[in-house]
Amino acid sequence: MIAELIIPIETLRGSLRKDGYYFRMHNGKQIVQRCPNRKGHVKTAAEAMNQERFIKKYRKNRHRMPG
């Protein structure tokens, strides 16, 4: 769905509330899309391997301060 916004709001990005829709820009047009429903999704072996590889590559070590 293409959305037309009122003048003070030029663009929206992300979700505004937990209603299942999010906003994005595509080729200069504002798009409203339904969020994907991943409930009950079981990862395939390839998805699990990709996730593990991503975690190993991009994980940041967070040091906690005592207290």
N, CA, C and O atoms as a Tripos MOL2 file, in Angstrom:
@<TRIPOS>MOLECULE
protein
  268   267    67     0     0
PROTEIN
NO_CHARGES

@<TRIPOS>ATOM
      1 N           0.8460   -1.1640    0.0000 N.3       1 MET1
      2 CA          0.0000    0.0000    0.0000 C.3       1 MET1
      3 C           0.9000    1.2390    0.0000 C.2       1 MET1
      4 O           1.8350    1.3240    0.7960 O.2       1 MET1
      5 N           0.6320    2.1700   -0.8610 N.am      2 ILE2
      6 CA          1.3730    3.4280   -0.8930 C.3       2 ILE2
      7 C           0.6040    4.4310   -0.0500 C.2       2 ILE2
      8 O          -0.6080    4.5850   -0.1960 O.2       2 ILE2
      9 N           1.3220    5.1080    0.8310 N.am      3 ALA3
     10 CA          0.6860    6.0580    1.7500 C.3       3 ALA3
     11 C           1.0840    7.4800    1.3960 C.2       3 ALA3
     12 O           2.2390    7.7400    1.0570 O.2       3 ALA3
     13 N           0.1300    8.4010    1.4720 N.am      4 GLU4
     14 CA          0.4200    9.8270    1.3270 C.3       4 GLU4
     15 C           0.3860   10.4440    2.7060 C.2       4 GLU4
     16 O          -0.5880   10.2940    3.4440 O.2       4 GLU4
     17 N           1.4620   11.1450    3.0520 N.am      5 LEU5
     18 CA          1.5740   11.7230    4.3810 C.3       5 LEU5
     19 C           1.2020   13.1990    4.3520 C.2       5 LEU5
     20 O           1.2960   13.8510    3.3120 O.2       5 LEU5
     21 N           0.7800   13.7190    5.4990 N.am      6 ILE6
     22 CA          0.4690   15.1350    5.5910 C.3       6 ILE6
     23 C           1.7650   15.9370    5.5780 C.2       6 ILE6
     24 O           2.8370   15.3880    5.8340 O.2       6 ILE6
     25 N           1.6770   17.2110    5.2850 N.am      7 ILE7
     26 CA          2.8480   18.0500    5.0220 C.3       7 ILE7
     27 C           3.8910   18.0770    6.1370 C.2       7 ILE7
     28 O           5.0710   17.9660    5.8030 O.2       7 ILE7
     29 N           3.5770   18.2130    7.4230 N.am      8 PRO8
     30 CA          4.6740   18.2820    8.3970 C.3       8 PRO8
     31 C           5.4810   16.9880    8.4970 C.2       8 PRO8
     32 O           6.6360   17.0230    8.9220 O.2       8 PRO8
     33 N           4.9070   15.8570    8.1190 N.am      9 ILE9
     34 CA          5.6110   14.5810    8.1970 C.3       9 ILE9
     35 C           6.0630   14.2170    6.7930 C.2       9 ILE9
     36 O           5.2460   13.9450    5.9140 O.2       9 ILE9
     37 N           7.3800   14.2170    6.5950 N.am     10 GLU10
     38 CA          7.8950   13.9330    5.2560 C.3      10 GLU10
     39 C           8.0080   12.4360    5.0050 C.2      10 GLU10
     40 O           7.5540   11.9380    3.9740 O.2      10 GLU10
     41 N           8.6200   11.7130    5.9570 N.am     11 THR11
     42 CA          8.7680   10.2660    5.7920 C.3      11 THR11
     43 C           8.6170    9.5740    7.1400 C.2      11 THR11
     44 O           8.8270   10.1750    8.1940 O.2      11 THR11
     45 N           8.2510    8.3080    7.0830 N.am     12 LEU12
     46 CA          8.2050    7.4430    8.2630 C.3      12 LEU12
     47 C           9.0560    6.2230    7.9650 C.2      12 LEU12
     48 O           9.1580    5.7840    6.8200 O.2      12 LEU12
     49 N           9.6720    5.6750    9.0240 N.am     13 ARG13
     50 CA         10.4700    4.4640    8.8580 C.3      13 ARG13
     51 C          10.3080    3.6210   10.1130 C.2      13 ARG13
     52 O          10.4410    4.1340   11.2250 O.2      13 ARG13
     53 N          10.0240    2.3390    9.9500 N.am     14 GLY14
     54 CA          9.8480    1.4430   11.0800 C.3      14 GLY14
     55 C           8.3890    1.3260   11.4700 C.2      14 GLY14
     56 O           7.5050    1.7560   10.7290 O.2      14 GLY14
     57 N           8.1360    0.7420   12.6410 N.am     15 SER15
     58 CA          6.7590    0.5710   13.0990 C.3      15 SER15
     59 C           6.4370    1.6190   14.1490 C.2      15 SER15
     60 O           7.2910    1.9920   14.9540 O.2      15 SER15
     61 N           5.2000    2.0890   14.1340 N.am     16 LEU16
     62 CA          4.7690    3.1040   15.0950 C.3      16 LEU16
     63 C           4.2100    2.4760   16.3630 C.2      16 LEU16
     64 O           4.4250    2.9870   17.4620 O.2      16 LEU16
     65 N           3.5050    1.3890   16.2120 N.am     17 ARG17
     66 CA          2.9500    0.6700   17.3580 C.3      17 ARG17
     67 C           2.9040   -0.8140   17.0160 C.2      17 ARG17
     68 O           3.2720   -1.2010   15.9070 O.2      17 ARG17
     69 N           2.4770   -1.6180   17.9140 N.am     18 LYS18
     70 CA          2.4880   -3.0750   17.7210 C.3      18 LYS18
     71 C           1.2140   -3.5520   17.0190 C.2      18 LYS18
     72 O           0.5540   -4.4760   17.4950 O.2      18 LYS18
     73 N           0.8650   -2.9280   15.8880 N.am     19 ASP19
     74 CA         -0.3510   -3.3040   15.1760 C.3      19 ASP19
     75 C          -0.0930   -4.2090   13.9750 C.2      19 ASP19
     76 O          -1.0260   -4.5730   13.2600 O.2      19 ASP19
     77 N           1.1860   -4.5770   13.7480 N.am     20 GLY20
     78 CA          1.4850   -5.5050   12.6720 C.3      20 GLY20
     79 C           1.8370   -4.8540   11.3530 C.2      20 GLY20
     80 O           1.8930   -5.5450   10.3360 O.2      20 GLY20
     81 N           2.0790   -3.5400   11.3250 N.am     21 TYR21
     82 CA          2.4580   -2.8390   10.1050 C.3      21 TYR21
     83 C           3.7170   -2.0260   10.3430 C.2      21 TYR21
     84 O           3.9750   -1.5850   11.4630 O.2      21 TYR21
     85 N           4.5090   -1.8240    9.2810 N.am     22 TYR22
     86 CA          5.6700   -0.9560    9.3620 C.3      22 TYR22
     87 C           5.7550   -0.0940    8.1050 C.2      22 TYR22
     88 O           5.1560   -0.4070    7.0760 O.2      22 TYR22
     89 N           6.5090    0.9930    8.2110 N.am     23 PHE23
     90 CA          6.6270    1.9740    7.1430 C.3      23 PHE23
     91 C           8.0420    1.9600    6.5930 C.2      23 PHE23
     92 O           8.9990    1.7440    7.3370 O.2      23 PHE23
     93 N           8.1790    2.1930    5.2780 N.am     24 ARG24
     94 CA          9.4910    2.2830    4.6640 C.3      24 ARG24
     95 C           9.3840    3.1180    3.3930 C.2      24 ARG24
     96 O           8.2920    3.3460    2.8730 O.2      24 ARG24
     97 N          10.5360    3.5680    2.9030 N.am     25 MET25
     98 CA         10.5990    4.2930    1.6410 C.3      25 MET25
     99 C          11.1350    3.3550    0.5660 C.2      25 MET25
    100 O          12.0540    2.5750    0.8170 O.2      25 MET25
    101 N          10.5610    3.4320   -0.6240 N.am     26 HIS26
    102 CA         11.0350    2.6380   -1.7610 C.3      26 HIS26
    103 C          10.8830    3.4780   -3.0190 C.2      26 HIS26
    104 O           9.7710    3.8570   -3.3890 O.2      26 HIS26
    105 N          11.9940    3.7680   -3.6730 N.am     27 ASN27
    106 CA         11.9950    4.5840   -4.8920 C.3      27 ASN27
    107 C          11.2630    5.9140   -4.6980 C.2      27 ASN27
    108 O          10.5240    6.3530   -5.5790 O.2      27 ASN27
    109 N          11.4710    6.5490   -3.5500 N.am     28 GLY28
    110 CA         10.8670    7.8520   -3.2830 C.3      28 GLY28
    111 C           9.4070    7.8150   -2.8760 C.2      28 GLY28
    112 O           8.7880    8.8690   -2.7300 O.2      28 GLY28
    113 N           8.8430    6.6380   -2.6900 N.am     29 LYS29
    114 CA          7.4430    6.5110   -2.2760 C.3      29 LYS29
    115 C           7.3770    5.9150   -0.8820 C.2      29 LYS29
    116 O           8.1720    5.0410   -0.5370 O.2      29 LYS29
    117 N           6.4340    6.3830   -0.0850 N.am     30 GLN30
    118 CA          6.2180    5.8690    1.2600 C.3      30 GLN30
    119 C           5.3790    4.6040    1.1630 C.2      30 GLN30
    120 O           4.2990    4.6260    0.5740 O.2      30 GLN30
    121 N           5.8570    3.5010    1.7310 N.am     31 ILE31
    122 CA          5.1730    2.2040    1.6530 C.3      31 ILE31
    123 C           4.7820    1.7620    3.0600 C.2      31 ILE31
    124 O           5.5530    1.9110    4.0070 O.2      31 ILE31
    125 N           3.5740    1.2150    3.1830 N.am     32 VAL32
    126 CA          3.1160    0.5970    4.4270 C.3      32 VAL32
    127 C           3.0100   -0.8940    4.1550 C.2      32 VAL32
    128 O           2.3470   -1.3140    3.2060 O.2      32 VAL32
    129 N           3.6780   -1.7080    5.0050 N.am     33 GLN33
    130 CA          3.6550   -3.1520    4.8080 C.3      33 GLN33
    131 C           3.2910   -3.8740    6.0920 C.2      33 GLN33
    132 O           3.5250   -3.3810    7.1960 O.2      33 GLN33
    133 N           2.7150   -5.0470    5.9230 N.am     34 ARG34
    134 CA          2.4090   -5.9020    7.0630 C.3      34 ARG34
    135 C           3.6960   -6.5870    7.5290 C.2      34 ARG34
    136 O           4.4870   -7.0500    6.7070 O.2      34 ARG34
    137 N           3.9020   -6.6490    8.8290 N.am     35 CYS35
    138 CA          5.0760   -7.3200    9.3880 C.3      35 CYS35
    139 C           4.9430   -8.8290    9.1750 C.2      35 CYS35
    140 O           3.8440   -9.3740    9.2760 O.2      35 CYS35
    141 N           6.0450   -9.4980    8.8840 N.am     36 PRO36
    142 CA          5.9810  -10.9450    8.7080 C.3      36 PRO36
    143 C           5.6660  -11.6510   10.0260 C.2      36 PRO36
    144 O           6.1150  -11.2240   11.0900 O.2      36 PRO36
    145 N           4.8980  -12.7230    9.9480 N.am     37 ASN37
    146 CA          4.5450  -13.5060   11.1280 C.3      37 ASN37
    147 C           5.4660  -14.7180   11.1800 C.2      37 ASN37
    148 O           5.3550  -15.6200   10.3500 O.2      37 ASN37
    149 N           6.3820  -14.7430   12.1600 N.am     38 ARG38
    150 CA          7.3480  -15.8350   12.2710 C.3      38 ARG38
    151 C           7.0060  -16.7950   13.4120 C.2      38 ARG38
    152 O           7.8350  -17.6230   13.7890 O.2      38 ARG38
    153 N           5.8030  -16.6940   13.9600 N.am     39 LYS39
    154 CA          5.4180  -17.5980   15.0470 C.3      39 LYS39
    155 C           5.3480  -19.0290   14.5190 C.2      39 LYS39
    156 O           4.7610  -19.2940   13.4690 O.2      39 LYS39
    157 N           5.9440  -19.9230   15.2530 N.am     40 GLY40
    158 CA          5.9110  -21.3260   14.8770 C.3      40 GLY40
    159 C           6.9130  -21.6960   13.7960 C.2      40 GLY40
    160 O           6.9240  -22.8350   13.3300 O.2      40 GLY40
    161 N           7.7600  -20.7450   13.3880 N.am     41 HIS41
    162 CA          8.7530  -21.0350   12.3520 C.3      41 HIS41
    163 C           9.8750  -21.8900   12.9320 C.2      41 HIS41
    164 O          10.4120  -21.5780   13.9950 O.2      41 HIS41
    165 N          10.2230  -22.9500   12.2470 N.am     42 VAL42
    166 CA         11.3250  -23.8200   12.6460 C.3      42 VAL42
    167 C          12.4770  -23.5590   11.6820 C.2      42 VAL42
    168 O          12.3110  -23.6460   10.4650 O.2      42 VAL42
    169 N          13.6520  -23.2360   12.2360 N.am     43 LYS43
    170 CA         14.8150  -22.9330   11.4070 C.3      43 LYS43
    171 C          15.2740  -24.1700   10.6530 C.2      43 LYS43
    172 O          15.2730  -25.2840   11.1780 O.2      43 LYS43
    173 N          15.6650  -23.9420    9.4070 N.am     44 THR44
    174 CA         16.2910  -25.0230    8.6490 C.3      44 THR44
    175 C          17.7540  -25.1040    9.0850 C.2      44 THR44
    176 O          18.2480  -24.2210    9.7850 O.2      44 THR44
    177 N          18.4280  -26.1440    8.6770 N.am     45 ALA45
    178 CA         19.8340  -26.2990    9.0310 C.3      45 ALA45
    179 C          20.6580  -25.1370    8.4600 C.2      45 ALA45
    180 O          21.5750  -24.6490    9.1210 O.2      45 ALA45
    181 N          20.3410  -24.6930    7.2460 N.am     46 ALA46
    182 CA         21.0700  -23.5880    6.6290 C.3      46 ALA46
    183 C          20.8420  -22.2850    7.3970 C.2      46 ALA46
    184 O          21.7770  -21.5070    7.5820 O.2      46 ALA46
    185 N          19.6130  -22.0410    7.8450 N.am     47 GLU47
    186 CA         19.3280  -20.8340    8.6270 C.3      47 GLU47
    187 C          20.0930  -20.8470    9.9440 C.2      47 GLU47
    188 O          20.6470  -19.8250   10.3500 O.2      47 GLU47
    189 N          20.1270  -21.9870   10.6050 N.am     48 ALA48
    190 CA         20.8470  -22.0980   11.8740 C.3      48 ALA48
    191 C          22.3450  -21.8700   11.6750 C.2      48 ALA48
    192 O          22.9770  -21.1980   12.4900 O.2      48 ALA48
    193 N          22.9200  -22.4150   10.6090 N.am     49 MET49
    194 CA         24.3450  -22.2100   10.3290 C.3      49 MET49
    195 C          24.6340  -20.7390   10.0320 C.2      49 MET49
    196 O          25.6330  -20.1960   10.5030 O.2      49 MET49
    197 N          23.7670  -20.0970    9.2560 N.am     50 ASN50
    198 CA         23.9520  -18.6710    8.9520 C.3      50 ASN50
    199 C          23.8810  -17.8250   10.2090 C.2      50 ASN50
    200 O          24.6590  -16.8840   10.3680 O.2      50 ASN50
    201 N          22.9600  -18.1460   11.1020 N.am     51 GLN51
    202 CA         22.8350  -17.3920   12.3450 C.3      51 GLN51
    203 C          24.0820  -17.5600   13.2090 C.2      51 GLN51
    204 O          24.5820  -16.5800   13.7620 O.2      51 GLN51
    205 N          24.5830  -18.7680   13.3320 N.am     52 GLU52
    206 CA         25.7990  -19.0080   14.1080 C.3      52 GLU52
    207 C          26.9990  -18.2690   13.5180 C.2      52 GLU52
    208 O          27.7990  -17.6890   14.2520 O.2      52 GLU52
    209 N          27.1200  -18.2940   12.1870 N.am     53 ARG53
    210 CA         28.2090  -17.5890   11.5230 C.3      53 ARG53
    211 C          28.1140  -16.0800   11.7530 C.2      53 ARG53
    212 O          29.1270  -15.4180   11.9810 O.2      53 ARG53
    213 N          26.9060  -15.5440   11.6920 N.am     54 PHE54
    214 CA         26.6870  -14.1140   11.9360 C.3      54 PHE54
    215 C          27.0660  -13.7430   13.3670 C.2      54 PHE54
    216 O          27.7200  -12.7240   13.5930 O.2      54 PHE54
    217 N          26.6580  -14.5650   14.3290 N.am     55 ILE55
    218 CA         26.9640  -14.2940   15.7360 C.3      55 ILE55
    219 C          28.4710  -14.2990   15.9690 C.2      55 ILE55
    220 O          28.9930  -13.4140   16.6470 O.2      55 ILE55
    221 N          29.1690  -15.2760   15.4200 N.am     56 LYS56
    222 CA         30.6170  -15.3540   15.5990 C.3      56 LYS56
    223 C          31.3250  -14.1480   14.9930 C.2      56 LYS56
    224 O          32.3140  -13.6670   15.5450 O.2      56 LYS56
    225 N          30.8280  -13.6610   13.8720 N.am     57 LYS57
    226 CA         31.4860  -12.5620   13.1780 C.3      57 LYS57
    227 C          31.1850  -11.2020   13.8180 C.2      57 LYS57
    228 O          32.0810  -10.3640   13.9160 O.2      57 LYS57
    229 N          29.9500  -10.9710   14.2510 N.am     58 TYR58
    230 CA         29.5350   -9.6330   14.6600 C.3      58 TYR58
    231 C          29.2440   -9.4650   16.1510 C.2      58 TYR58
    232 O          28.8840   -8.3680   16.5780 O.2      58 TYR58
    233 N          29.3880  -10.5140   16.9490 N.am     59 ARG59
    234 CA         29.1210  -10.4000   18.3830 C.3      59 ARG59
    235 C          30.0650   -9.3790   19.0080 C.2      59 ARG59
    236 O          31.2620   -9.3740   18.7220 O.2      59 ARG59
    237 N          29.5270   -8.5270   19.8540 N.am     60 LYS60
    238 CA         30.3340   -7.5570   20.5830 C.3      60 LYS60
    239 C          30.4770   -8.0410   22.0150 C.2      60 LYS60
    240 O          29.5090   -8.4910   22.6280 O.2      60 LYS60
    241 N          31.6850   -7.9480   22.5410 N.am     61 ASN61
    242 CA         31.9000   -8.3240   23.9310 C.3      61 ASN61
    243 C          31.4650   -7.1580   24.8150 C.2      61 ASN61
    244 O          31.9920   -6.0530   24.6930 O.2      61 ASN61
    245 N          30.5310   -7.3990   25.6780 N.am     62 ARG62
    246 CA         30.0470   -6.3620   26.5720 C.3      62 ARG62
    247 C          30.6200   -6.6180   27.9580 C.2      62 ARG62
    248 O          30.3760   -7.6570   28.5720 O.2      62 ARG62
    249 N          31.3690   -5.6660   28.4230 N.am     63 HIS63
    250 CA         31.9730   -5.7870   29.7440 C.3      63 HIS63
    251 C          31.0610   -5.1110   30.7540 C.2      63 HIS63
    252 O          30.7050   -3.9420   30.6040 O.2      63 HIS63
    253 N          30.6950   -5.8470   31.7640 N.am     64 ARG64
    254 CA         29.8370   -5.2830   32.7970 C.3      64 ARG64
    255 C          30.6890   -4.6560   33.8820 C.2      64 ARG64
    256 O          31.7400   -5.1760   34.2570 O.2      64 ARG64
    257 N          30.2110   -3.5310   34.3750 N.am     65 MET65
    258 CA         30.8750   -2.8720   35.4980 C.3      65 MET65
    259 C          30.3390   -3.4840   36.7850 C.2      65 MET65
    260 O          29.1260   -3.6550   36.9100 O.2      65 MET65
    261 N          31.1970   -3.8210   37.7480 N.am     66 PRO66
    262 CA         30.7020   -4.3920   39.0000 C.3      66 PRO66
    263 C          29.8610   -3.3680   39.7530 C.2      66 PRO66
    264 O          30.1570   -2.1720   39.7590 O.2      66 PRO66
    265 N          28.8240   -3.8630   40.3750 N.am     67 GLY67
    266 CA         28.0480   -2.9360   41.1860 C.3      67 GLY67
    267 C          26.6410   -3.1620   41.1220 C.2      67 GLY67
    268 O          25.8720   -2.4460   41.7620 O.2      67 GLY67
@<TRIPOS>BOND
     1     1     2 1
     2     2     3 1
     3     3     4 2
     4     3     5 am
     5     5     6 1
     6     6     7 1
     7     7     8 2
     8     7     9 am
     9     9    10 1
    10    10    11 1
    11    11    12 2
    12    11    13 am
    13    13    14 1
    14    14    15 1
    15    15    16 2
    16    15    17 am
    17    17    18 1
    18    18    19 1
    19    19    20 2
    20    19    21 am
    21    21    22 1
    22    22    23 1
    23    23    24 2
    24    23    25 am
    25    25    26 1
    26    26    27 1
    27    27    28 2
    28    27    29 am
    29    29    30 1
    30    30    31 1
    31    31    32 2
    32    31    33 am
    33    33    34 1
    34    34    35 1
    35    35    36 2
    36    35    37 am
    37    37    38 1
    38    38    39 1
    39    39    40 2
    40    39    41 am
    41    41    42 1
    42    42    43 1
    43    43    44 2
    44    43    45 am
    45    45    46 1
    46    46    47 1
    47    47    48 2
    48    47    49 am
    49    49    50 1
    50    50    51 1
    51    51    52 2
    52    51    53 am
    53    53    54 1
    54    54    55 1
    55    55    56 2
    56    55    57 am
    57    57    58 1
    58    58    59 1
    59    59    60 2
    60    59    61 am
    61    61    62 1
    62    62    63 1
    63    63    64 2
    64    63    65 am
    65    65    66 1
    66    66    67 1
    67    67    68 2
    68    67    69 am
    69    69    70 1
    70    70    71 1
    71    71    72 2
    72    71    73 am
    73    73    74 1
    74    74    75 1
    75    75    76 2
    76    75    77 am
    77    77    78 1
    78    78    79 1
    79    79    80 2
    80    79    81 am
    81    81    82 1
    82    82    83 1
    83    83    84 2
    84    83    85 am
    85    85    86 1
    86    86    87 1
    87    87    88 2
    88    87    89 am
    89    89    90 1
    90    90    91 1
    91    91    92 2
    92    91    93 am
    93    93    94 1
    94    94    95 1
    95    95    96 2
    96    95    97 am
    97    97    98 1
    98    98    99 1
    99    99   100 2
   100    99   101 am
   101   101   102 1
   102   102   103 1
   103   103   104 2
   104   103   105 am
   105   105   106 1
   106   106   107 1
   107   107   108 2
   108   107   109 am
   109   109   110 1
   110   110   111 1
   111   111   112 2
   112   111   113 am
   113   113   114 1
   114   114   115 1
   115   115   116 2
   116   115   117 am
   117   117   118 1
   118   118   119 1
   119   119   120 2
   120   119   121 am
   121   121   122 1
   122   122   123 1
   123   123   124 2
   124   123   125 am
   125   125   126 1
   126   126   127 1
   127   127   128 2
   128   127   129 am
   129   129   130 1
   130   130   131 1
   131   131   132 2
   132   131   133 am
   133   133   134 1
   134   134   135 1
   135   135   136 2
   136   135   137 am
   137   137   138 1
   138   138   139 1
   139   139   140 2
   140   139   141 am
   141   141   142 1
   142   142   143 1
   143   143   144 2
   144   143   145 am
   145   145   146 1
   146   146   147 1
   147   147   148 2
   148   147   149 am
   149   149   150 1
   150   150   151 1
   151   151   152 2
   152   151   153 am
   153   153   154 1
   154   154   155 1
   155   155   156 2
   156   155   157 am
   157   157   158 1
   158   158   159 1
   159   159   160 2
   160   159   161 am
   161   161   162 1
   162   162   163 1
   163   163   164 2
   164   163   165 am
   165   165   166 1
   166   166   167 1
   167   167   168 2
   168   167   169 am
   169   169   170 1
   170   170   171 1
   171   171   172 2
   172   171   173 am
   173   173   174 1
   174   174   175 1
   175   175   176 2
   176   175   177 am
   177   177   178 1
   178   178   179 1
   179   179   180 2
   180   179   181 am
   181   181   182 1
   182   182   183 1
   183   183   184 2
   184   183   185 am
   185   185   186 1
   186   186   187 1
   187   187   188 2
   188   187   189 am
   189   189   190 1
   190   190   191 1
   191   191   192 2
   192   191   193 am
   193   193   194 1
   194   194   195 1
   195   195   196 2
   196   195   197 am
   197   197   198 1
   198   198   199 1
   199   199   200 2
   200   199   201 am
   201   201   202 1
   202   202   203 1
   203   203   204 2
   204   203   205 am
   205   205   206 1
   206   206   207 1
   207   207   208 2
   208   207   209 am
   209   209   210 1
   210   210   211 1
   211   211   212 2
   212   211   213 am
   213   213   214 1
   214   214   215 1
   215   215   216 2
   216   215   217 am
   217   217   218 1
   218   218   219 1
   219   219   220 2
   220   219   221 am
   221   221   222 1
   222   222   223 1
   223   223   224 2
   224   223   225 am
   225   225   226 1
   226   226   227 1
   227   227   228 2
   228   227   229 am
   229   229   230 1
   230   230   231 1
   231   231   232 2
   232   231   233 am
   233   233   234 1
   234   234   235 1
   235   235   236 2
   236   235   237 am
   237   237   238 1
   238   238   239 1
   239   239   240 2
   240   239   241 am
   241   241   242 1
   242   242   243 1
   243   243   244 2
   244   243   245 am
   245   245   246 1
   246   246   247 1
   247   247   248 2
   248   247   249 am
   249   249   250 1
   250   250   251 1
   251   251   252 2
   252   251   253 am
   253   253   254 1
   254   254   255 1
   255   255   256 2
   256   255   257 am
   257   257   258 1
   258   258   259 1
   259   259   260 2
   260   259   261 am
   261   261   262 1
   262   262   263 1
   263   263   264 2
   264   263   265 am
   265   265   266 1
   266   266   267 1
   267   267   268 2
@<TRIPOS>SUBSTRUCTURE
     1 MET1         2 RESIDUE 1 A MET
     2 ILE2         6 RESIDUE 1 A ILE
     3 ALA3        10 RESIDUE 1 A ALA
     4 GLU4        14 RESIDUE 1 A GLU
     5 LEU5        18 RESIDUE 1 A LEU
     6 ILE6        22 RESIDUE 1 A ILE
     7 ILE7        26 RESIDUE 1 A ILE
     8 PRO8        30 RESIDUE 1 A PRO
     9 ILE9        34 RESIDUE 1 A ILE
    10 GLU10       38 RESIDUE 1 A GLU
    11 THR11       42 RESIDUE 1 A THR
    12 LEU12       46 RESIDUE 1 A LEU
    13 ARG13       50 RESIDUE 1 A ARG
    14 GLY14       54 RESIDUE 1 A GLY
    15 SER15       58 RESIDUE 1 A SER
    16 LEU16       62 RESIDUE 1 A LEU
    17 ARG17       66 RESIDUE 1 A ARG
    18 LYS18       70 RESIDUE 1 A LYS
    19 ASP19       74 RESIDUE 1 A ASP
    20 GLY20       78 RESIDUE 1 A GLY
    21 TYR21       82 RESIDUE 1 A TYR
    22 TYR22       86 RESIDUE 1 A TYR
    23 PHE23       90 RESIDUE 1 A PHE
    24 ARG24       94 RESIDUE 1 A ARG
    25 MET25       98 RESIDUE 1 A MET
    26 HIS26      102 RESIDUE 1 A HIS
    27 ASN27      106 RESIDUE 1 A ASN
    28 GLY28      110 RESIDUE 1 A GLY
    29 LYS29      114 RESIDUE 1 A LYS
    30 GLN30      118 RESIDUE 1 A GLN
    31 ILE31      122 RESIDUE 1 A ILE
    32 VAL32      126 RESIDUE 1 A VAL
    33 GLN33      130 RESIDUE 1 A GLN
    34 ARG34      134 RESIDUE 1 A ARG
    35 CYS35      138 RESIDUE 1 A CYS
    36 PRO36      142 RESIDUE 1 A PRO
    37 ASN37      146 RESIDUE 1 A ASN
    38 ARG38      150 RESIDUE 1 A ARG
    39 LYS39      154 RESIDUE 1 A LYS
    40 GLY40      158 RESIDUE 1 A GLY
    41 HIS41      162 RESIDUE 1 A HIS
    42 VAL42      166 RESIDUE 1 A VAL
    43 LYS43      170 RESIDUE 1 A LYS
    44 THR44      174 RESIDUE 1 A THR
    45 ALA45      178 RESIDUE 1 A ALA
    46 ALA46      182 RESIDUE 1 A ALA
    47 GLU47      186 RESIDUE 1 A GLU
    48 ALA48      190 RESIDUE 1 A ALA
    49 MET49      194 RESIDUE 1 A MET
    50 ASN50      198 RESIDUE 1 A ASN
    51 GLN51      202 RESIDUE 1 A GLN
    52 GLU52      206 RESIDUE 1 A GLU
    53 ARG53      210 RESIDUE 1 A ARG
    54 PHE54      214 RESIDUE 1 A PHE
    55 ILE55      218 RESIDUE 1 A ILE
    56 LYS56      222 RESIDUE 1 A LYS
    57 LYS57      226 RESIDUE 1 A LYS
    58 TYR58      230 RESIDUE 1 A TYR
    59 ARG59      234 RESIDUE 1 A ARG
    60 LYS60      238 RESIDUE 1 A LYS
    61 ASN61      242 RESIDUE 1 A ASN
    62 ARG62      246 RESIDUE 1 A ARG
    63 HIS63      250 RESIDUE 1 A HIS
    64 ARG64      254 RESIDUE 1 A ARG
    65 MET65      258 RESIDUE 1 A MET
    66 PRO66      262 RESIDUE 1 A PRO
    67 GLY67      266 RESIDUE 1 A GLY
